[in-house]
Amino acid sequence: MKYLTLTLTEFRKLRHSRILLLLLLPLVILWLPNVVNADMSLTPVMEGITPEHNFLIQSFMGFAWFIYPACMIVCTVLLQQLERGHKGILKMLALPLSPSALALCKWIVLLALAFFQCALMTGLYFICATVVSRSLNVSLMADTSTVLMLAGDIFLSSLPMLAVYWMLSVCLQTPVFSIAAGLASMVPTVLMINVKIWYLYPPCYPFYIVTQKYGEFCSGSPAEWNFFPWIPAAVIITVICLIISCLRFGQAERR
């Protein structure tokens, strides 16, 4: 079976799951209070930031810190459970397929789900910003390129985090333990972005991006991005986690 065919097969399995609904509902819950309390964006907490940028950052901050990571943690477990239900993993392993290839295909599906939720978040921002701008008679719509760049940066920076969560779901056979470990990793996020070795902790990457952008909006000048050793560390962590995932995928069922 070709790799592309195997990946498309994994996408078809999502039709009978509630994963897509899971990605949408938390965003609706996130945006409701933001829309109701949109007038608070007119008096920003930080000096120097404009109301439209304040509305943007406050919305994406909650997304990057909690909603996005939590949804991805649950998605990794659900992707695993799609195979374990009705002993599907045993049927897949009985085929002339490489377990490593199957693990990578599911990783691609996870990336697609992450991209889909970031796109949903961006789309809801434009809708909500339009609604509150009309209701308050004040423009709270940030520049389109700024919004798209922020969403894109959040997605790209989350790739190492997704690799870590996927590895946890593969290595921890019990779903409760996998979810608990993932959620526990979110707790020190705020603390880790303020230490010198923050780049060694992938779960803090998306939130770090938003906080840096917040500083840019407040100061009015671009932030100084230190891509070294961040990028090399992120690549190494991603590769290591994917290798472990490929080696451990289906190991318990093959015994």
N, C-alpha and C positions, 0 to 999 in steps of 0.2 A: 504494500500500500504506500503510495507516495505521501510525502510529508504534507503537501498542500491538501490532499484528499483527507488525510487524517485530521488536520486542523479544521477543515470545513465540517467534518463529522462531529467534532467537539462543539462547534458553534450550534449545530442542529440540536444538540442535547439541551440547549438552553430554552428551547421552545416550550418544554413541559415543566420548566422551573419558574420560581417566583423571584429570581435574581434581579431581573430588570425592574420589577416593582419595588424591590428592596432599595435599589439605587435612587429611585424617584421620591419615595415617601419621606425619607429623612431630609431631603432638600426642601420639600414643601414645608415641613415643620421648622426648618431653619429660617426660611424666608418670611413666614407669617409674622413673627415678632419684629423682624426688620422693617417690614412694610408698615405695621401698626405704629411702631415707634420711630418712623423715619424722620420726624421733626427734630429728634435729638441730634441728628447729623448736622443740623444747621448751627449747632454750638459745639464744635469739636473739642475733645478733651486735650489733645496735643496742639500747641500753638504752631501756626504756620501751614496747617493742612486745610485745604478747601473742603467745603461741604460735600461735593461730588466724590472727591477722593476719600473722604472719611466714610461715606456710605459704602463705597467699594471695599475698602480695607476691612471695616468692621464686619462686613458680610463674609468675605473670603477668609478672615481670620478664624472664625468659628468652623468654617468648612475645612481648612487645612489642619487645624489643631485636633479636631475630634471627629466630625462627620465622615470625612473622606477616609482616614485611617481605619475607623471602626467598620465602615461598610466594606472595605477591602479585606479586613480580617474575616468577616463573616462570609464574604464571597469565596475566599480560599477554602474555607471549610465546606461550603456548599458544593464547590467544584469537586472536592474529594468525595463528598457523600453521593454525588450523582453516579459515581463508579461503584461505591460500596453498596448502594441499594440494589436489591435483587442479585447480589453477587456479580454485578457488572464488571468489576475489576478482574475477577477470575476469567470471565469470558473474553475480555480484552487481552489478557496475558496469554490466553490459550491460542490466540492468533499469532501468525508470524510477524509480530511487531516488537520493536525494541521498547522496553519500558522507559528508557531515557527519552526516546522520541515522543512517547505519549506524554511524559512529564513536561517536555518543552512545548508541546501543542497546548496543553492546559495553561502553561505560563503565558502563551500568546493570547489565549482567551481572557486570562486575567488582565493583561495589558489592555485589551479591547474594552473590557468592562470599566477599567479605570479611566480610559480616554472618554468613554461614553458618559460617565458621571461628571467628569470635568466639563464636557460639552453641555450637559444638562444644567450644571451650575452656572455656566456662562450665559446660556439662553435664558434662564430664569432671572439672572441679573438684569439683562436688557429689558425684560418684561416688567419686572418690579420697579426698576429705575424709571421707566416710562410712566407707570401708574402713579408713583409717589411724586414725580415731577409735576404731573398735571394736578394732583390733589393739593399740593403745597404751593403751586404756581412758582416754583423755583426749580431750576435745572439741577438734578442730582445724577445726571448721566455723564459718566467719565468718557474720555476719548476711547473710541472703539479699539484702536491699536493697543492702547494701554491695558485694556481689559483682556484682550486676546493674548497679549504677551504674558500677563500675570498668570492666566489660566494655563498657558503652555509651559511656563516655567514650573508651576506647581506639578504638572503631570510629569515632566522630564525629571525633576528632582526626586519624584517619588519612586522611580524605577528600582533603586537599591532597597527601599523600604518594602516594595512589593515582593522582591526576591527573598527578603528575610521572612516575611509573613508566609510566603509559599513554602519555604523550607520548613517552617514551624508546623504547617498543616500536614506536610508529608511525613515529618519525623515523629510528630505526636499523633498517635493513632486515635486517641480519644478526642472527639470534637470539643468537649467541654474544656479539656486541658489546653487545646490549641487556641481556642478563643480567649481563655483566661490569660495565657502567656502573651498573646497579642495585645489584649487590652492593658495588661500590666506594663507593656513596653511604652504605652502612650503617656503614662503618668509622669515620668521625668522629662518629658519633651521640653517644657518651658525652662527647666533648670539646665538642660544640656545645651541649649542654644547660647547660653551665657558662659560656657567654659571653653578653654582653648582647644580641646580635642573634640569639639562638637561634631566634626566631620567623620568621626568613628561611630556615630550613632545615627544610622539612616532614618529611623522613625521621626527625627526632628527636622529633616531636610525641608519638607513642604512648609512647615510653620516658620522655619528660618527664612525662606524666600519671602513670605508675606511680611514678616517683621522688618526685613531689610527694605522692602518696598515702602513700608510705612515710614521708615526713616528718610527715604528719598523724598516722599511727598511733604514731610514736615520741614526738611531742610531746604528743599528746592534744588538740590544738587544730586547727581548720581552717586549711589553708594559705591564704596570700594570693594569689589568682589575679589576675594583671594581664592582663585581656582586651584592653586597648589597649596597644600596637598589634598584639597577637597576632591577634585575630579579623579585623580589616581586612586584615592582611597575608596571612592564610590564604585569605580569600575572593579577594583579587586574584590570588594565585598559582594558585589552583584555576581561576579563570576564564581566565587567560592560557594555562595548560597545556591546557585543554579547547579553546580557540580554535585553538591551534597544532595539536592533534591532529585537529580537524575539517578544517582546511585541508590538512594533509599526508596524511590518510588516503587510501590508494589512489592517491596522486599518481604514484608510480613506474609503476604498472600503466596509468595513463591516458596516459602519454607515447607 
